[in-house]
Amino acid sequence: MPVWLSEPRDIAGDSVLRNWRVLLTYSGTKHFVGICTRTGLYCVSPPITSFTPDTRTGVTERGVRFVLSGPPSRDNGLWRLFWLIATWDNKVTGSKDITGEYQWM
């Protein structure tokens, strides 16, 4: 199974993400990218299996909950660096930004 995070401590429990984005890989998996408020580090989530719009909470295939806090990140490029590293490590060839689908939920 691919490991989507380079640092296991980034998902050592449920996380609140700020400056977040949501990306869809060409293989169909969706992932959060954002700053974990607990660590202050950018992280890329494992594949999202469910999302509850009322609470803005997503659950990944590893059972970790990510809560989206505040508005999504502007397209400033920093989050893209972490996404590119994760896709490189996991041999993902392409993706699409679908943040707009989660922004107003």
N, C-alpha and C positions, 0 to 999 in steps of 0.2 A: 504494500500500500504506500503511495507517495506521502512524503512528509512535507506539508505546505509551509512550515515555519522553520527558520534556521535556528531559532533559540527556543527550546522546549519551555523555558520559564515564561514565555509570552502567553502561554495558554494553560498555566498551572491553576486553573479554576475559571469561573465565569469572568467575563471582561466587559467593561464599558468602553466603547470606541467613540472617539471624537475625530473630526476631520476625516470622515469615512467616505468610502466609495464602494460600489458593488460591481464586480466583474464576472462576466460569463465566458467560460472557455469554449472553444469550438467542440470540445467533447461533451458539453452540456452541463458542466459543474459550475455553480455560482459560489463566489468567495467575497468576503468582506476584506477590505484593506483600510487600515486606519491606525490612529494612535491609541494604544491601550492606556487608559488613564491610570492604571495601577503601576505600570512600569515606565510610562512616558516614551515608550518605543513604538515605532511602526510595526505592525504585524499583518500577516496574511492568514486568514482563517482557513481551516480545512473546509471541504465542500459543505455548503449549507443544505440541510435536509428539510427545514421548515422555517417559516417566518410568520410572526404574529404582528400584524400592523398596529393593533391597539396599544401594545406595549413596546413596539419597535424592537422586538426580541427575535433573534435568529438562533437556531440550534444547528450545530454541525454534526457530521457523521460520527464524530468522537464524543458527542453528547455535551460539548461545551456551549454555553449560552453567551451570545454577544448582544449587548444592548446598544443601539445606535443613539448617541447623544448629540443634540444640536443639529445644525445643518451639515450637509455633505461638504467635503473639502472642495475648494476651488481647484481648477485644473492647473495647479502650479508646477507639476512635474515631480515633486518629491515623492509622493505616493507611488508614482509610476516606476521609480527606481526600485522600490521594494517589490512591486508586482513583477517587474522584469526579472529580478533575481529569483523569485519564487517560480516563475514560469520556466526559467532556464534550468533550475534545479530539478523540476518535475517534467522536463521535456515537453512542455506545452507549446504548440506552434502558433496559436493565435487566440485572441480574446476580443470581447466587446464590452464597453462600459455601459452598464444598464442601471446606473445610479438613479436616473430619472424615474424608474419604475418603483423605487423605494422612497424617494424624496418626500412625497406628499401623503404617504400612508399614515 
